[in-house]
Amino acid sequence: MQVLGNILGDLASGFLSLADNDNFIWKTVDLLSALFVVAVGLAFLAVIVVYVIDRTQTTHAIRRNYPVIGRLRYVFEALGEYFRQYFFAMDREELPFNRAQRSWVYRAAKGVDTTVAFGSSRDIRPAGTINFVNTPFPTLDQNAADTAFAEVGPFCRHPYRTASIFNISGMSFGAISKPAIRALSRGAKKAGIWMNTGEGGLSPYHLEGGADIVFQIGTAKYGCRNEAGAISDTRLVEIAAHDQVKMFEIKLSQGAKPGKGGMLPKEKISREVSAIRGIPQGEDSISPNRHPEISTIGDLLDMVEHVREVTGKPTGFKMVIGAYGWLDEFCEEIQRRGVERAPDFITVDSADGGTGAAPMPLIDYVGLPIWESLPMLCDILARYGLKKRIRVIASGKLINPAEVAWALCVGADFVTSARGFMFALGCIQSLQCNKNTCPTGIATHKKKLQRGLDVTDKSERVRRYAERVSHEVCMIAHSCGCDEPRKLTREQARIMGPSGVSVSLAEYYERWSAPHSIHALNGIDRPKFEHAGLQGSGISTGTAAD
């Protein structure tokens, strides 16, 4: 103990001696303190520099709207690859769109490599899975043909001819922002595709890019209504006078909310929105849940014919299919009137389509998915000899090349997408569309958030995404032995059955040859092998009890 005491005493004396002599320890402390202050200052300066860079750059909306902290998104995104099995969803688990789907769109829009390594993360074993049938002798690049032109409205004064297979679906000005509309318009023009206005009317921002336009007539007749809320022929003529407006689409319903009209709160009705939609400011605008003047098949055909006659341009309608018995009556009525009086196109939307806001019971449980409704519609039209007369447009959650190729195989003439192009604009699926707080500036009217969406940069992303989808759909077609994608047929795709054996889409969809004998599916999942159309195929059809 005495020895330990002597040691401690010597140490204390030494420290005091060093302190008294302004020793190196205090100099070290002073130096470290100075270095700390300098480091804090440099860090603060770096934050300022990064803040200025993020606020002034125009490529990344998140960084522009949330400077400095927005960069953490990329850190978490990178870490997600390594920690997702513990903290994050797997690539194909998220809804409404999983990581694999979104990631492909992001890469395509940015113009970076869209290939993947090591193997697919897609499970091809579940019933309902689609695979394409490659040929042993695929089409050589030098033998590939340009995508064929398709004509819409051969009996119109101004038919529409286009080679585009993948186009922009309806997104209204008001539902999405001014810079978003402008970027979509410019990008559509560059890619040579059309853009649907949505039900919010035709704005100057739809026109400024020079793209082809499809004008949508919603149940509230926004943009083409008179003071009483009825359709205005004068307004229709004014809209049709724009050469860019190529077609008119009467919206009966959309996949996310069939049987429910939209509601635009008075807070969103600015002077500009009021003028474009033709509605007063200061009060909510409630859309009827259907067109009051359309209550029968005859009324629908009358309205299509009226709009086409007034505008001189192809006219059709959009709907999500639920009940389908009426489609036979619809086709029979067209045959009685004459094929020249048929709608020029039908846009069929999926039950899992999107919207800015919808009641959960409708968005979750009402309507048939595109996997079931599209082949049904195509087959019924073909059975009545109307498939070549009435063009079919597929819409609803078809954002990747394989999904577009499937729709062409089944019988669609065109495919449209809204949410795919929102991803191309930078959407991160934050699910804020109905709250006016979209962090990427797409679905908000807050100027400080819209500032993050640079029109020039995002229009290029829209172009690249549209072109990449078309390119890779062509790649699938060439693999199947077709020189261009419009030649894809149901024989070139197969659907997996519950026993682990697939059948061709041609064989699977034979069940629609007698749709009245089939029990309706509830629209929650993809088609299942449960119907008599597959008897004799060697695959067990199963029962509801199974």
C-alpha positions as CSV (number, residue, x, y, z in Angstrom):
1,M,0.0,0.0,0.0
2,Q,2.8,2.3,0.8
3,V,4.4,1.6,-2.5
4,L,1.1,2.3,-4.4
5,G,0.7,5.5,-2.4
6,N,4.2,6.6,-3.4
7,I,3.4,5.9,-7.1
8,L,0.2,7.9,-7.0
9,G,1.9,10.7,-5.3
10,D,4.6,10.8,-7.8
11,L,2.1,10.9,-10.7
12,A,0.1,13.7,-9.1
13,S,3.3,15.7,-8.6
14,G,4.3,15.0,-12.2
15,F,1.0,16.2,-13.6
16,L,1.0,19.3,-11.5
17,S,4.6,20.0,-12.6
18,L,3.7,19.5,-16.2
19,A,0.7,21.8,-15.8
20,D,2.7,24.4,-14.1
21,N,5.2,24.2,-17.0
22,D,2.5,24.5,-19.7
23,N,3.2,21.0,-20.7
24,F,2.3,19.1,-23.9
25,I,-0.9,17.6,-22.5
26,W,-2.6,21.0,-22.3
27,K,-1.1,21.9,-25.7
28,T,-2.7,18.7,-27.0
29,V,-6.0,19.6,-25.5
30,D,-5.8,23.0,-27.0
31,L,-5.0,21.6,-30.4
32,L,-7.8,19.0,-30.3
33,S,-10.2,21.8,-29.3
34,A,-9.1,23.9,-32.2
35,L,-9.4,20.9,-34.6
36,F,-12.9,20.2,-33.3
37,V,-14.0,23.8,-33.9
38,V,-12.5,23.7,-37.4
39,A,-14.2,20.3,-38.1
40,V,-17.6,21.7,-37.0
41,G,-17.1,24.7,-39.1
42,L,-16.1,22.7,-42.1
43,A,-19.1,20.4,-41.6
44,F,-21.4,23.4,-41.4
45,L,-19.9,24.8,-44.5
46,A,-20.3,21.4,-46.3
47,V,-24.0,21.3,-45.3
48,I,-24.5,24.8,-46.8
49,V,-22.7,23.8,-50.0
50,V,-24.8,20.6,-50.3
51,Y,-27.9,22.5,-49.5
52,V,-27.2,25.0,-52.3
53,I,-26.4,22.1,-54.7
54,D,-29.5,20.2,-53.9
55,R,-31.8,23.3,-54.1
56,T,-30.4,24.3,-57.5
57,Q,-30.0,20.9,-59.2
58,T,-32.9,19.8,-61.4
59,T,-32.5,16.1,-61.7
60,H,-33.7,14.7,-58.4
61,A,-37.0,16.1,-57.0
62,I,-36.6,14.6,-53.5
63,R,-33.2,16.4,-53.1
64,R,-34.6,19.6,-54.5
65,N,-37.5,19.7,-52.1
66,Y,-35.7,18.2,-49.1
67,P,-32.1,19.4,-49.5
68,V,-29.4,17.5,-47.6
69,I,-31.7,15.1,-45.7
70,G,-33.1,13.9,-49.0
71,R,-29.8,12.3,-49.7
72,L,-30.5,9.8,-46.9
73,R,-33.0,8.1,-49.2
74,Y,-30.2,6.8,-51.4
75,V,-28.3,5.6,-48.3
76,F,-31.3,3.6,-47.1
77,E,-32.0,2.4,-50.6
78,A,-28.5,1.1,-50.9
79,L,-28.6,-0.5,-47.4
80,G,-31.9,-2.1,-48.3
81,E,-30.2,-4.6,-50.6
82,Y,-28.3,-6.0,-47.6
83,F,-30.9,-5.6,-44.8
84,R,-34.2,-6.1,-46.6
85,Q,-34.5,-9.7,-45.3
86,Y,-34.6,-8.2,-41.8
87,F,-36.2,-4.8,-42.1
88,F,-37.5,-4.4,-45.6
89,A,-40.0,-6.1,-47.9
90,M,-38.6,-8.4,-50.5
91,D,-38.4,-7.4,-54.2
92,R,-41.8,-8.8,-55.2
93,E,-43.8,-8.4,-52.0
94,E,-44.9,-4.7,-52.0
95,L,-48.2,-3.4,-53.2
96,P,-49.6,-1.8,-55.3
97,F,-46.3,-2.0,-57.1
98,N,-43.3,-4.0,-55.8
99,R,-39.7,-3.0,-55.7
100,A,-38.8,-5.0,-58.9
101,Q,-41.5,-3.3,-60.9
102,R,-40.6,0.2,-59.7
103,S,-36.9,-0.4,-60.0
104,W,-37.2,-1.4,-63.7
105,V,-39.2,1.8,-64.5
106,Y,-36.7,4.0,-62.6
107,R,-33.7,2.5,-64.5
108,A,-35.5,2.7,-67.9
109,A,-36.5,6.4,-67.3
110,K,-33.0,7.3,-66.2
111,G,-31.5,5.6,-69.3
112,V,-29.3,3.3,-67.3
113,D,-28.8,-0.4,-67.7
114,T,-32.0,-2.4,-67.2
115,T,-30.4,-5.8,-67.1
116,V,-30.2,-8.0,-64.0
117,A,-27.7,-10.5,-62.8
118,F,-27.5,-14.0,-61.4
119,G,-31.1,-15.0,-61.9
120,S,-34.8,-13.9,-61.7
121,S,-36.4,-13.2,-58.4
122,R,-39.8,-13.9,-59.9
123,D,-41.4,-17.1,-58.8
124,I,-42.8,-18.8,-62.0
125,R,-44.5,-21.6,-60.1
126,P,-47.8,-20.1,-58.8
127,A,-51.0,-20.7,-60.7
128,G,-51.8,-17.8,-63.0
129,T,-48.2,-16.9,-63.8
130,I,-47.6,-15.8,-67.4
131,N,-44.6,-16.9,-69.5
132,F,-43.9,-16.3,-73.1
133,V,-43.1,-19.1,-75.6
134,N,-39.8,-18.5,-77.3
135,T,-39.1,-20.0,-80.7
136,P,-36.0,-21.9,-81.7
137,F,-35.5,-19.5,-84.6
138,P,-36.1,-15.9,-83.2
139,T,-36.4,-12.9,-85.5
140,L,-33.0,-11.5,-86.4
141,D,-32.5,-7.8,-85.7
142,Q,-32.1,-7.1,-89.5
143,N,-35.4,-8.8,-90.1
144,A,-37.4,-6.9,-87.5
145,A,-40.2,-4.7,-88.8
146,D,-41.4,-1.3,-87.6
147,T,-44.4,-1.4,-85.4
148,A,-47.5,-1.5,-87.6
149,F,-49.8,1.5,-87.8
150,A,-53.3,1.0,-86.4
151,E,-56.3,3.1,-87.6
152,V,-58.9,4.2,-85.1
153,G,-62.3,5.6,-86.4
154,P,-62.3,4.6,-90.1
155,F,-65.8,6.1,-90.5
156,C,-64.9,9.5,-88.9
157,R,-64.1,12.7,-90.8
158,H,-60.7,12.6,-89.2
159,P,-59.5,9.0,-88.4
160,Y,-56.5,8.6,-86.2
161,R,-53.5,6.5,-87.3
162,T,-50.7,5.7,-84.9
163,A,-48.0,3.1,-84.5
164,S,-47.6,3.7,-80.7
165,I,-48.4,0.7,-78.5
166,F,-47.8,2.2,-75.1
167,N,-49.4,5.6,-74.2
168,I,-50.2,7.8,-71.3
169,S,-53.5,7.1,-69.5
170,G,-55.8,9.7,-68.0
171,M,-54.4,12.0,-65.4
172,S,-56.3,15.2,-64.8
173,F,-54.9,18.7,-64.3
174,G,-55.9,19.2,-60.7
175,A,-55.2,15.7,-59.7
176,I,-51.6,16.1,-60.8
177,S,-49.6,19.3,-60.9
178,K,-48.8,21.8,-63.7
179,P,-45.2,20.8,-64.0
180,A,-46.2,17.1,-64.1
181,I,-48.6,17.8,-67.0
182,R,-46.0,19.8,-68.8
183,A,-43.3,17.1,-68.5
184,L,-45.7,14.4,-69.6
185,S,-46.8,16.5,-72.6
186,R,-43.2,17.2,-73.7
187,G,-42.1,13.6,-73.1
188,A,-45.1,12.2,-75.0
189,K,-44.2,14.3,-78.1
190,K,-40.6,13.2,-78.0
191,A,-41.6,9.5,-77.8
192,G,-44.4,9.8,-80.4
193,I,-47.2,8.6,-78.1
194,W,-50.5,10.0,-77.1
195,M,-51.5,11.6,-73.8
196,N,-55.0,11.3,-72.2
197,T,-56.2,14.5,-70.4
198,G,-58.2,12.7,-67.7
199,E,-61.6,14.0,-66.8
200,G,-60.3,17.5,-65.7
201,G,-60.5,19.1,-69.1
202,L,-57.9,20.3,-71.6
203,S,-55.3,22.7,-70.1
204,P,-52.7,24.8,-72.0
205,Y,-50.1,22.5,-70.3
206,H,-51.5,19.5,-72.1
207,L,-51.0,21.3,-75.4
208,E,-47.7,23.0,-74.9
209,G,-45.6,19.9,-75.6
210,G,-47.2,19.2,-78.9
211,A,-48.2,15.6,-78.1
212,D,-51.3,13.9,-79.5
213,I,-54.2,14.3,-77.1
214,V,-57.1,12.1,-76.2
215,F,-59.8,14.2,-74.5
216,Q,-61.7,12.4,-71.8
217,I,-65.3,13.3,-71.0
218,G,-66.0,12.5,-67.4
219,T,-69.4,12.3,-65.7
220,A,-69.2,16.0,-64.7
221,K,-68.3,17.0,-68.3
222,Y,-65.4,19.1,-67.1
223,G,-64.1,21.3,-69.8
224,C,-67.0,20.6,-72.2
225,R,-70.0,21.5,-70.1
226,N,-72.5,24.3,-70.1
227,E,-73.8,26.2,-67.1
228,A,-76.3,23.5,-66.3
229,G,-73.6,20.9,-66.3
230,A,-74.7,19.2,-69.5
231,I,-72.4,18.5,-72.4
232,S,-71.8,21.6,-74.6
233,D,-71.5,21.1,-78.4
234,T,-69.9,24.5,-78.7
235,R,-67.1,23.5,-76.3
236,L,-66.7,20.2,-78.1
237,V,-66.2,21.9,-81.4
238,E,-63.7,24.3,-79.8
239,I,-61.7,21.4,-78.3
240,A,-61.8,19.4,-81.5
241,A,-60.5,22.4,-83.4
242,H,-57.1,21.7,-81.9
243,D,-55.3,19.5,-84.3
244,Q,-53.4,17.8,-81.4
245,V,-56.8,16.5,-80.1
246,K,-57.1,13.2,-81.9
247,M,-59.8,11.3,-80.1
248,F,-62.6,11.6,-77.5
249,E,-63.1,9.1,-74.6
250,I,-66.4,9.0,-72.7
251,K,-65.5,7.7,-69.2
252,L,-68.2,5.5,-67.8
253,S,-66.0,4.2,-64.9
254,Q,-62.5,3.6,-63.8
255,G,-60.9,0.6,-62.1
256,A,-60.2,2.2,-58.7
257,K,-63.7,3.4,-58.1
258,P,-66.4,2.0,-60.4
259,G,-69.8,3.5,-59.7
260,K,-68.4,6.5,-57.9
261,G,-67.8,10.0,-59.2
262,G,-64.9,12.2,-58.3
263,M,-65.0,15.0,-55.8
264,L,-62.8,18.1,-56.2
265,P,-62.8,20.1,-52.9
266,K,-63.2,23.9,-53.2
267,E,-59.7,24.4,-51.8
268,K,-58.3,23.0,-55.0
269,I,-60.5,25.0,-57.3
270,S,-58.2,27.9,-58.3
271,R,-59.2,30.5,-60.8
272,E,-57.3,28.6,-63.4
273,V,-58.9,25.2,-62.6
274,S,-62.3,26.9,-62.5
275,A,-61.8,28.3,-66.0
276,I,-60.5,25.0,-67.5
277,R,-63.1,22.8,-65.9
278,G,-66.0,25.2,-66.3
279,I,-67.0,25.1,-62.6
280,P,-67.5,27.9,-60.1
281,Q,-65.0,28.7,-57.3
282,G,-65.8,28.6,-53.6
283,E,-67.8,25.3,-53.6
284,D,-67.0,21.6,-53.8
285,S,-67.5,20.0,-57.3
286,I,-69.1,16.6,-57.0
287,S,-69.2,14.4,-60.1
288,P,-72.2,12.2,-60.7
289,N,-71.5,8.5,-60.3
290,R,-72.5,8.0,-63.9
291,H,-73.6,10.1,-66.9
292,P,-77.2,11.1,-66.2
293,E,-78.1,10.9,-69.9
294,I,-76.7,7.4,-70.3
295,S,-78.9,4.7,-68.7
296,T,-79.2,2.1,-71.5
297,I,-77.0,0.6,-74.2
298,G,-78.9,2.7,-76.7
299,D,-78.1,5.9,-74.8
300,L,-74.4,5.0,-74.7
301,L,-74.3,4.4,-78.5
302,D,-76.3,7.6,-79.1
303,M,-73.8,9.7,-77.0
304,V,-70.8,8.1,-78.8
305,E,-72.3,8.9,-82.2
306,H,-73.3,12.4,-81.1
307,V,-69.8,13.3,-79.9
308,R,-68.2,11.8,-83.0
309,E,-70.6,13.7,-85.3
310,V,-70.0,17.0,-83.6
311,T,-66.2,16.7,-83.4
312,G,-65.5,14.6,-86.5
313,K,-63.0,12.6,-84.5
314,P,-62.8,9.0,-83.2
315,T,-64.9,8.5,-80.1
316,G,-65.1,5.6,-77.7
317,F,-65.6,4.9,-74.0
318,K,-63.7,3.7,-70.9
319,M,-65.0,1.3,-68.3
320,V,-64.0,-1.3,-65.8
321,I,-65.9,-4.5,-66.5
322,G,-67.8,-6.1,-63.7
323,A,-71.1,-7.6,-64.9
324,Y,-70.6,-8.8,-68.5
325,G,-73.9,-10.3,-69.7
326,W,-74.8,-6.9,-71.2
327,L,-71.8,-7.0,-73.6
328,D,-73.7,-9.5,-75.9
329,E,-76.7,-7.1,-76.0
330,F,-74.3,-4.3,-76.7
331,C,-72.8,-6.1,-79.7
332,E,-76.2,-7.1,-81.0
333,E,-77.4,-3.5,-80.8
334,I,-74.4,-2.4,-82.9
335,Q,-75.2,-5.0,-85.5
336,R,-78.8,-3.7,-85.7
337,R,-77.5,-0.1,-86.2
338,G,-74.6,-0.9,-88.4
339,V,-70.9,-1.2,-87.7
340,E,-70.3,2.4,-88.9
341,R,-72.2,3.5,-85.8
342,A,-70.1,1.4,-83.4
343,P,-67.8,3.0,-80.9
344,D,-64.3,3.5,-82.4
345,F,-62.6,2.1,-79.4
346,I,-63.2,0.7,-75.9
347,T,-60.7,1.3,-73.1
348,V,-61.0,-1.5,-70.5
349,D,-59.6,-0.6,-67.1
350,S,-58.6,-3.1,-64.4
351,A,-60.1,-3.4,-60.9
352,D,-56.6,-2.7,-59.6
353,G,-56.4,0.6,-61.4
354,G,-55.2,3.7,-59.6
355,T,-56.6,7.1,-58.7
356,G,-55.8,10.0,-56.4
357,A,-58.4,9.0,-53.9
358,A,-61.1,6.3,-53.7
359,P,-63.2,4.6,-51.0
360,M,-61.5,1.4,-49.8
361,P,-64.4,-0.9,-50.5
362,L,-64.4,0.1,-54.1
363,I,-60.7,0.1,-54.6
364,D,-60.3,-3.3,-52.9
365,Y,-63.4,-5.3,-53.9
366,V,-65.3,-4.0,-56.9
367,G,-64.7,-4.9,-60.6
368,L,-62.8,-7.5,-62.5
369,P,-59.0,-7.4,-63.0
370,I,-57.6,-6.8,-66.5
371,W,-56.3,-10.4,-66.5
372,E,-59.9,-11.5,-66.7
373,S,-61.8,-8.6,-68.4
374,L,-59.5,-7.9,-71.3
375,P,-59.6,-11.4,-72.9
376,M,-63.4,-11.6,-72.2
377,L,-64.0,-8.3,-74.1
378,C,-61.8,-9.2,-77.0
379,D,-63.5,-12.6,-77.4
380,I,-67.0,-11.2,-77.3
381,L,-66.1,-8.5,-79.9
382,A,-64.5,-11.2,-82.1
383,R,-67.6,-13.5,-81.7
384,Y,-69.8,-10.7,-83.2
385,G,-67.3,-9.8,-85.9
386,L,-66.5,-6.4,-84.3
387,K,-62.9,-6.9,-83.1
388,K,-61.3,-5.2,-86.2
389,R,-63.9,-2.4,-86.1
390,I,-63.6,-1.5,-82.4
391,R,-60.1,-1.0,-81.2
392,V,-59.4,-2.2,-77.7
393,I,-57.2,-0.2,-75.3
394,A,-55.9,-2.0,-72.1
395,S,-55.4,0.1,-69.0
396,G,-54.7,-0.7,-65.3
397,K,-51.4,-1.6,-63.7
398,L,-49.5,-2.5,-66.9
399,I,-46.2,-0.7,-66.4
400,N,-43.5,-3.2,-67.5
401,P,-42.8,-4.7,-71.0
402,A,-44.0,-8.2,-70.1
403,E,-47.4,-6.9,-69.0
404,V,-47.7,-4.9,-72.2
405,A,-46.7,-7.9,-74.3
406,W,-49.3,-10.0,-72.5
407,A,-52.1,-7.5,-73.3
408,L,-51.1,-7.5,-77.0
409,C,-51.1,-11.3,-77.0
410,V,-54.6,-11.4,-75.5
411,G,-56.0,-8.9,-78.1
412,A,-55.4,-5.3,-77.1
413,D,-54.5,-2.9,-79.9
414,F,-53.0,-0.4,-77.4
415,V,-51.9,-0.2,-73.8
416,T,-52.1,2.9,-71.6
417,S,-50.5,3.6,-68.2
418,A,-50.8,6.4,-65.7
419,R,-48.8,5.1,-62.6
420,G,-46.0,3.8,-64.8
421,F,-45.4,7.4,-66.1
422,M,-45.7,8.7,-62.6
423,F,-42.8,6.5,-61.6
424,A,-40.9,7.9,-64.7
425,L,-41.6,11.4,-63.3
426,G,-40.0,10.3,-60.0
427,C,-43.0,9.0,-57.9
428,I,-41.7,7.0,-54.9
429,Q,-45.1,5.4,-54.1
430,S,-45.4,7.5,-50.9
431,L,-49.2,7.1,-51.1
432,Q,-49.7,10.8,-50.5
433,C,-51.8,11.5,-53.7
434,N,-54.9,12.4,-51.8
435,K,-53.3,14.6,-49.2
436,N,-51.7,17.3,-51.4
437,T,-48.3,16.5,-49.8
438,C,-46.7,14.5,-52.6
439,P,-42.9,14.8,-51.9
440,T,-41.9,14.6,-55.6
441,G,-44.2,17.5,-56.8
442,I,-46.4,15.2,-59.0
443,A,-49.7,15.1,-57.1
444,T,-49.6,18.4,-55.2
445,H,-50.4,22.0,-55.7
446,K,-47.9,23.3,-53.2
447,K,-45.4,25.4,-55.1
448,K,-42.5,24.5,-52.8
449,L,-43.0,20.9,-53.6
450,Q,-43.7,21.4,-57.3
451,R,-40.4,23.1,-57.5
452,G,-38.6,19.8,-57.2
453,L,-40.1,18.5,-60.5
454,D,-37.9,19.9,-63.2
455,V,-39.9,19.8,-66.5
456,T,-36.9,19.5,-68.8
457,D,-35.3,16.6,-67.0
458,K,-38.5,14.7,-66.3
459,S,-39.8,15.0,-69.9
460,E,-36.6,13.2,-70.9
461,R,-37.4,10.5,-68.4
462,V,-40.9,10.1,-69.8
463,R,-39.5,9.7,-73.3
464,R,-36.9,7.2,-72.3
465,Y,-39.4,5.1,-70.3
466,A,-41.9,5.0,-73.2
467,E,-39.2,4.1,-75.7
468,R,-37.7,1.4,-73.4
469,V,-41.0,-0.3,-72.9
470,S,-41.7,-0.4,-76.6
471,H,-38.1,-1.6,-77.3
472,E,-38.4,-4.5,-74.8
473,V,-41.9,-5.4,-76.0
474,C,-40.4,-5.8,-79.4
475,M,-37.6,-7.9,-77.9
476,I,-40.2,-10.3,-76.4
477,A,-42.0,-10.4,-79.8
478,H,-38.7,-11.2,-81.6
479,S,-37.9,-14.0,-79.1
480,C,-41.4,-15.5,-79.9
481,G,-40.6,-15.3,-83.7
482,C,-42.7,-12.2,-84.5
483,D,-41.1,-9.4,-86.5
484,E,-43.2,-6.8,-84.7
485,P,-45.3,-6.8,-81.5
486,R,-48.8,-6.4,-83.0
487,K,-48.3,-9.9,-84.4
488,L,-48.2,-11.5,-80.9
489,T,-51.0,-14.0,-80.3
490,R,-52.3,-16.1,-77.5
491,E,-50.3,-19.1,-78.7
492,Q,-47.2,-17.3,-77.8
493,A,-47.9,-17.1,-74.1
494,R,-48.8,-19.7,-71.5
495,I,-50.4,-19.5,-68.1
496,M,-49.4,-21.8,-65.2
497,G,-51.9,-24.2,-63.7
498,P,-52.2,-25.3,-60.1
499,S,-50.6,-28.7,-60.9
500,G,-47.4,-27.0,-62.1
501,V,-48.2,-27.5,-65.8
502,S,-49.0,-24.6,-68.1
503,V,-51.4,-24.2,-71.0
504,S,-51.4,-21.7,-73.8
505,L,-53.5,-18.6,-73.4
506,A,-55.5,-19.7,-76.4
507,E,-56.5,-22.8,-74.7
508,Y,-57.1,-21.2,-71.3
509,Y,-59.3,-18.4,-72.6
510,E,-61.5,-20.8,-74.6
511,R,-63.7,-20.7,-71.5
512,W,-65.1,-17.3,-72.7
513,S,-66.7,-19.0,-75.7
514,A,-69.7,-19.5,-73.5
515,P,-69.5,-16.8,-70.8
516,H,-73.0,-17.2,-69.5
517,S,-72.3,-20.8,-68.4
518,I,-69.4,-19.6,-66.2
519,H,-69.7,-18.4,-62.6
520,A,-68.2,-14.9,-62.2
521,L,-64.9,-14.5,-60.4
522,N,-64.7,-12.0,-57.7
523,G,-61.8,-10.0,-59.2
524,I,-59.4,-10.3,-56.3
525,D,-56.8,-12.5,-58.0
526,R,-55.6,-13.6,-61.4
527,P,-57.6,-16.2,-63.3
528,K,-57.6,-19.7,-61.8
529,F,-58.0,-23.1,-63.5
530,E,-61.5,-23.8,-62.3
531,H,-63.7,-23.9,-65.4
532,A,-64.9,-26.4,-67.9
533,G,-63.0,-24.8,-70.7
534,L,-59.9,-26.7,-69.6
535,Q,-61.5,-30.2,-69.5
536,G,-59.5,-32.6,-71.7
537,S,-56.3,-30.5,-71.3
538,G,-54.8,-33.0,-69.0
539,I,-54.9,-30.5,-66.1
540,S,-57.2,-30.9,-63.1
541,T,-59.8,-28.2,-63.0
542,G,-60.5,-28.6,-59.3
543,T,-63.5,-27.4,-57.4
544,A,-64.4,-24.5,-55.1
545,A,-63.9,-26.9,-52.1
546,D,-60.4,-27.6,-53.2
